[in-house]
Amino acid sequence: MPHKKFDDLLDDVPEPRLEKVRTGLARLTPRELEVLRRAITGETAGDSAGGLGISVRTVELHRQQVLAKLDVKNLTQAVRMIALAQRRDHG
């Protein structure tokens, strides 16, 4: 099987799937969006909790809500889908 380039891997996602991600992003609360941004930068739940003045459990709940709204299983998948949706949106 031939080796796929990185771009080909991203392009394997069908547009209706990306539309679910876009819809999910639009539904995030400001707090969920902030928790997502912090997670993407590599902050632990504890770091985010301290920076936001909330409990670790609350950060974990926000993360679960983000994943559910984006219809993804983990942060890695979320980042991949967001990146692809933005890439397709911006050219």
Secondary structure in CASP SS format (residue, H / E / C, confidence):
PFRMAT SS
TARGET T0000
AUTHOR 0000-0000-0000
METHOD secondary structure of the structure
MODEL  1
M C 1.00
P C 1.00
H C 1.00
K C 1.00
K C 1.00
F H 1.00
D H 1.00
D H 1.00
L H 1.00
L H 1.00
D H 1.00
D C 1.00
V C 1.00
P C 1.00
E H 1.00
P H 1.00
R H 1.00
L H 1.00
E H 1.00
K H 1.00
V H 1.00
R H 1.00
T H 1.00
G H 1.00
L H 1.00
A H 1.00
R H 1.00
L C 1.00
T C 1.00
P H 1.00
R H 1.00
E H 1.00
L H 1.00
E H 1.00
V H 1.00
L H 1.00
R H 1.00
R H 1.00
A H 1.00
I H 1.00
T C 1.00
G C 1.00
E C 1.00
T C 1.00
A H 1.00
G H 1.00
D H 1.00
S H 1.00
A H 1.00
G H 1.00
G H 1.00
L H 1.00
G C 1.00
I C 1.00
S C 1.00
V H 1.00
R H 1.00
T H 1.00
V H 1.00
E H 1.00
L H 1.00
H H 1.00
R H 1.00
Q H 1.00
Q H 1.00
V H 1.00
L H 1.00
A H 1.00
K H 1.00
L H 1.00
D C 1.00
V C 1.00
K C 1.00
N C 1.00
L H 1.00
T H 1.00
Q H 1.00
A H 1.00
V H 1.00
R H 1.00
M H 1.00
I H 1.00
A H 1.00
L H 1.00
A H 1.00
Q H 1.00
R H 1.00
R H 1.00
D H 1.00
H C 1.00
G C 1.00
END
